């Protein structure tokens, strides 16, 4: 009798599962991103694709477009809003043009370690930011990570604040990044990521700043000599889906996407953090000259960029910045 009851329950569960999958249509989701497929960002996309296919009974096909094939981040966001691309993942701070509060996630030296960032973006702060995107044609599904950013260039190591002076540094197409490096004395040159390698190769710019996994994945070591471990900004990344795509999904399909992203997020963060040490070792093995900044110099940089924090903190809203700082204080 017990065996029969177990069998009946299993059959019922199977029928419910088949019923749910009956509400799932065959579809292909176009997922654009900037890094190469072998980068932790690309591995996160691949894991999401695997999970979505599995959970949909093979009906969902996620097609990744790595390396900025479909354009730079800002171009991709516009395509999501128009519904010509379905999904992307990008630095959350780049969404400042849609909501000025996103700038807070790019504040220099805001996070001491990745787990602090996780707690902020996975909590009320992150939820509030993504909720603000709905009326902009975007749905925020979760937060991945790119990691701490470091400076590379072809001229000299960055050992003190004065070493920034006169360097032509490519920066993200973000007002905060432009002001940050201009304040440090560099000539900040905003460029889309797909244009960066050739700009370095042709000496249009002297250097750039990115996490070491991105530096390695994009092979910047081929056109850059020095990597200075400044860890000036930690990048959380927003995983987005076009609202036009989202609104066309059934409740079951939305659940498949959301559950798959949640599982892929844990995988992507773990993969990214494990890759950091090996990436730096690979860059040094490839001939890059590596240095770290001492605490005194980092404190000088923090002091120098305080006006940038004040400016963008005011734009983001004093109450919102206070909420972020209060959450960080609890964690510490």
C-alpha positions as CSV (number, residue, x, y, z in Angstrom):
1,X,0.0,0.0,0.0
2,X,2.8,2.4,0.9
3,X,4.6,1.6,-2.4
4,X,1.4,2.2,-4.3
5,X,0.9,5.6,-2.6
6,X,4.5,6.6,-3.4
7,X,4.0,5.6,-7.0
8,X,0.7,7.6,-7.3
9,X,2.4,10.7,-5.8
10,X,5.3,10.4,-8.2
11,X,2.8,10.0,-11.1
12,X,0.9,13.1,-10.0
13,X,4.1,15.2,-9.7
14,X,5.1,14.1,-13.2
15,X,1.7,15.1,-14.6
16,X,1.9,18.5,-12.9
17,X,5.4,18.9,-14.4
18,X,4.2,18.0,-17.8
19,X,1.2,20.3,-17.4
20,X,3.6,23.2,-16.6
21,X,5.8,22.4,-19.5
22,X,2.8,22.5,-21.7
23,X,2.6,26.2,-21.0
24,X,6.2,26.6,-22.2
25,X,6.8,27.5,-25.9
26,X,9.8,26.9,-28.1
27,X,11.8,30.1,-28.1
28,X,15.3,31.4,-28.6
29,X,16.7,34.1,-26.3
30,X,19.5,36.4,-27.7
31,X,21.9,37.2,-24.8
32,X,24.5,39.8,-25.6
33,X,27.6,40.5,-23.5
34,X,31.0,42.2,-23.7
35,X,33.5,39.6,-22.6
36,X,34.7,36.5,-24.3
37,X,32.9,33.2,-23.8
38,X,35.8,31.8,-21.7
39,X,35.5,34.8,-19.2
40,X,33.4,34.2,-16.0
41,X,30.8,36.4,-17.5
42,X,30.5,34.1,-20.5
43,X,30.6,31.1,-18.3
44,X,27.6,32.5,-16.4
45,X,25.7,32.9,-19.6
46,X,26.5,29.3,-20.6
47,X,25.4,28.0,-17.2
48,X,22.1,30.0,-17.5
49,X,21.6,28.6,-21.0
50,X,22.1,25.0,-19.7
51,X,19.7,25.5,-16.8
52,X,17.0,27.2,-18.9
53,X,17.2,24.4,-21.5
54,X,16.9,21.8,-18.8
55,X,14.1,23.4,-16.9
56,X,12.1,24.1,-20.0
57,X,12.3,20.5,-21.2
58,X,14.6,21.5,-24.1
59,X,12.2,24.3,-25.3
60,X,14.4,27.3,-24.4
61,X,17.5,27.9,-26.4
62,X,19.7,30.8,-25.2
63,X,22.1,32.0,-27.9
64,X,25.1,34.0,-26.5
65,X,26.7,36.8,-28.4
66,X,30.1,37.4,-26.7
67,X,32.7,40.0,-27.2
68,X,30.4,42.9,-27.9
69,X,29.3,41.4,-31.3
70,X,26.0,43.2,-31.0
71,X,27.5,46.5,-29.9
72,X,28.8,48.2,-26.7
73,X,26.9,48.1,-23.4
74,X,24.9,51.3,-23.9
75,X,23.9,50.3,-27.5
76,X,22.9,46.9,-26.1
77,X,20.6,48.4,-23.4
78,X,18.9,50.5,-26.1
79,X,18.4,47.3,-28.2
80,X,16.8,45.6,-25.1
81,X,14.5,48.5,-24.6
82,X,13.4,48.2,-28.3
83,X,13.1,44.4,-28.0
84,X,15.6,43.6,-30.8
85,X,17.9,41.8,-28.2
86,X,16.4,39.8,-25.3
87,X,19.0,39.8,-22.6
88,X,22.3,41.3,-21.4
89,X,24.6,41.6,-18.4
90,X,26.6,44.8,-17.8
91,X,28.1,46.9,-15.0
92,X,25.2,48.1,-13.0
93,X,26.7,51.6,-12.7
94,X,26.3,52.1,-16.5
95,X,22.5,52.3,-15.8
96,X,23.0,55.7,-14.2
97,X,21.5,57.3,-17.3
98,X,18.2,55.6,-16.5
99,X,18.3,56.1,-12.7
100,X,21.0,58.3,-11.0
101,X,21.1,56.0,-7.9
102,X,22.9,53.3,-9.9
103,X,26.1,55.5,-9.6
104,X,26.4,54.5,-5.9
105,X,27.4,50.9,-7.0
106,X,30.4,52.5,-8.8
107,X,31.6,54.6,-5.8
108,X,35.4,54.2,-5.4
109,X,36.4,52.0,-2.5
110,X,32.8,51.4,-1.4
111,X,33.2,47.7,-0.9
112,X,36.0,46.1,1.0
113,X,35.3,42.6,-0.2
114,X,32.9,40.9,-2.7
115,X,30.5,39.5,0.1
116,X,29.7,43.1,1.1
117,X,28.6,43.8,-2.5
118,X,26.5,40.6,-2.5
119,X,24.7,41.6,0.6
120,X,23.9,45.1,-0.8
121,X,22.7,44.0,-4.3
122,X,20.8,40.9,-3.0
123,X,19.0,42.9,-0.4
124,X,16.5,45.9,-0.4
125,X,19.0,48.2,-2.1
126,X,19.5,46.0,-5.2
127,X,15.8,45.2,-5.4
128,X,14.9,48.9,-5.3
129,X,17.4,49.7,-8.1
130,X,16.2,47.0,-10.4
131,X,12.5,47.8,-9.7
132,X,13.2,51.3,-11.1
133,X,14.0,49.9,-14.5
134,X,10.6,48.4,-15.2
135,X,9.2,51.7,-16.6
136,X,12.4,52.1,-18.7
137,X,11.7,48.9,-20.7
138,X,14.0,46.6,-18.7
139,X,13.5,43.9,-16.1
140,X,16.4,43.3,-13.6
141,X,16.7,39.5,-13.0
142,X,19.7,39.5,-10.6
143,X,23.3,40.6,-10.1
144,X,26.5,38.9,-11.2
145,X,30.0,40.2,-10.6
146,X,32.9,41.5,-12.6
147,X,35.2,42.1,-9.6
148,X,37.6,44.8,-8.5
149,X,39.0,47.0,-11.2
150,X,42.8,47.7,-11.7
151,X,44.7,50.0,-14.0
152,X,46.9,48.9,-16.9
153,X,49.0,51.1,-19.2
154,X,52.0,51.0,-21.5
155,X,53.9,53.9,-19.9
156,X,54.7,53.3,-16.3
157,X,53.5,51.5,-13.1
158,X,51.0,53.4,-11.0
159,X,52.7,53.6,-7.6
160,X,51.5,57.0,-6.5
161,X,48.7,59.4,-7.4
162,X,51.1,61.5,-9.4
163,X,51.6,58.6,-11.8
164,X,48.1,59.2,-13.3
165,X,49.0,62.6,-14.5
166,X,48.8,62.9,-18.3
167,X,48.0,59.3,-19.0
168,X,45.3,58.8,-21.6
169,X,43.1,56.2,-19.9
170,X,40.1,54.6,-21.5
171,X,37.2,54.6,-19.1
172,X,33.6,53.3,-19.1
173,X,31.0,55.5,-20.8
174,X,29.9,56.8,-17.4
175,X,30.1,60.3,-16.0
176,X,31.4,59.0,-12.7
177,X,34.3,57.2,-14.3
178,X,35.2,60.3,-16.4
179,X,35.2,62.6,-13.4
180,X,37.1,60.1,-11.2
181,X,40.1,59.7,-13.5
182,X,40.1,63.3,-14.5
183,X,40.3,64.2,-10.8
184,X,43.3,62.0,-10.5
185,X,45.0,63.8,-13.3
186,X,44.5,61.4,-16.2
187,X,43.0,62.2,-19.6
188,X,39.8,60.1,-19.4
189,X,38.7,58.8,-22.7
190,X,35.2,57.1,-22.7
191,X,35.1,54.3,-25.3
192,X,32.8,51.2,-25.8
193,X,34.6,48.0,-24.8
194,X,34.6,46.4,-28.3
195,X,36.8,49.4,-29.5
196,X,39.3,49.1,-26.6
197,X,41.9,46.6,-27.8
198,X,42.5,48.4,-31.1
199,X,42.6,51.8,-29.3
200,X,45.4,50.4,-27.0
201,X,47.2,48.7,-29.9
202,X,47.1,51.9,-32.0
203,X,48.2,54.1,-29.0
204,X,44.9,56.1,-29.2
205,X,45.0,55.6,-25.4
206,X,47.8,54.6,-23.1
207,X,45.9,52.4,-20.7
208,X,42.6,51.3,-19.3
209,X,41.1,49.8,-16.1
210,X,39.3,46.5,-15.6
211,X,39.3,43.5,-13.4
212,X,42.2,41.1,-14.1
213,X,39.9,38.4,-15.5
214,X,38.8,40.9,-18.2
215,X,42.3,42.1,-18.8
216,X,43.4,38.5,-19.5
217,X,40.3,37.5,-21.4
218,X,40.6,40.4,-23.8
219,X,44.4,39.8,-24.1
220,X,45.3,43.3,-23.1
221,X,48.6,41.9,-22.0
222,X,49.6,41.9,-25.7
223,X,49.3,45.7,-25.8
224,X,50.0,46.7,-22.2
225,X,53.1,46.4,-20.0
226,X,52.1,47.4,-16.5
227,X,49.2,46.2,-14.3
228,X,48.8,48.2,-11.1
229,X,46.5,46.6,-8.5
230,X,44.5,49.6,-7.4
231,X,41.2,47.8,-6.7
232,X,39.6,51.2,-7.0
233,X,36.0,50.1,-7.9
234,X,34.2,46.8,-7.4
235,X,31.7,46.1,-10.2
236,X,28.4,44.4,-9.6
237,X,26.7,43.5,-12.8
238,X,23.0,43.6,-13.6
239,X,21.4,40.7,-15.6
240,X,18.6,42.3,-17.6
241,X,15.9,41.0,-19.9
242,X,13.9,43.2,-22.3
243,X,10.5,44.1,-20.8
244,X,9.0,43.4,-24.3
245,X,10.4,39.9,-24.1
246,X,9.4,39.4,-20.5
247,X,5.8,40.6,-21.1
248,X,5.5,37.9,-23.8
249,X,6.3,35.1,-21.4
250,X,3.8,32.9,-19.6
251,X,4.0,32.7,-15.8
252,X,5.7,29.3,-16.1
253,X,8.2,30.6,-18.6
254,X,9.0,33.6,-16.3
255,X,9.6,31.2,-13.4
256,X,12.0,29.1,-15.6
257,X,14.0,32.2,-16.4
258,X,14.1,33.6,-12.9
259,X,15.0,30.2,-11.3
260,X,17.7,29.6,-13.9
261,X,19.2,33.1,-13.3
262,X,19.2,32.5,-9.6
263,X,21.2,29.3,-9.9
264,X,23.5,30.7,-12.5
265,X,24.2,33.7,-10.3
266,X,25.7,31.5,-7.5
267,X,27.8,29.7,-10.2
268,X,29.0,32.9,-11.9
269,X,30.1,34.6,-8.7
270,X,32.0,31.5,-7.5
271,X,33.6,31.1,-10.9
272,X,34.6,34.8,-11.1
273,X,36.2,34.9,-7.7
274,X,38.1,31.7,-8.2
275,X,39.5,33.0,-11.5
276,X,40.9,36.3,-10.0
277,X,44.2,34.8,-8.6
278,X,44.9,32.6,-11.6
279,X,44.3,35.5,-14.0
280,X,46.8,37.7,-12.3
281,X,49.4,34.9,-12.3
282,X,48.7,34.4,-16.0
283,X,49.2,38.1,-16.7
284,X,52.5,38.1,-14.9
285,X,53.6,34.9,-16.7
286,X,52.8,36.6,-20.0
287,X,55.3,39.4,-19.1
288,X,53.2,42.1,-17.5
289,X,54.9,44.0,-14.7
290,X,52.6,43.9,-11.6
291,X,52.6,46.2,-8.6
292,X,50.4,46.9,-5.6
293,X,49.7,50.3,-4.1
294,X,50.5,50.7,-0.4
295,X,47.9,51.8,2.1
296,X,49.2,55.4,2.3
297,X,48.9,56.0,-1.4
298,X,45.4,54.4,-1.5
299,X,44.4,56.8,1.3
300,X,45.7,59.7,-0.8
301,X,43.6,58.6,-3.7
302,X,40.5,58.2,-1.5
303,X,41.0,61.7,-0.3
304,X,41.5,63.1,-3.8
305,X,38.3,61.6,-5.2
306,X,36.1,62.6,-2.3
307,X,34.6,65.5,-4.3
308,X,33.5,63.0,-7.0
309,X,31.7,61.0,-4.3
310,X,30.1,64.1,-2.9
311,X,28.9,65.2,-6.4
312,X,27.4,61.8,-7.4
313,X,26.1,61.1,-4.0
314,X,24.1,64.3,-4.2
315,X,22.7,63.3,-7.6
316,X,21.8,59.9,-6.3
317,X,20.1,61.3,-3.3
318,X,21.5,61.7,0.2
319,X,18.9,59.4,1.8
320,X,19.7,56.6,-0.7
321,X,23.4,56.9,-0.1
322,X,22.8,56.9,3.7
323,X,20.8,53.7,3.3
324,X,23.6,52.0,1.5
325,X,26.2,53.2,4.1
326,X,23.9,52.1,6.9
327,X,23.6,48.6,5.4
328,X,27.4,48.4,5.0
329,X,27.8,49.5,8.6
330,X,25.6,46.6,9.8
331,X,27.7,44.1,7.8
332,X,30.9,45.4,9.3
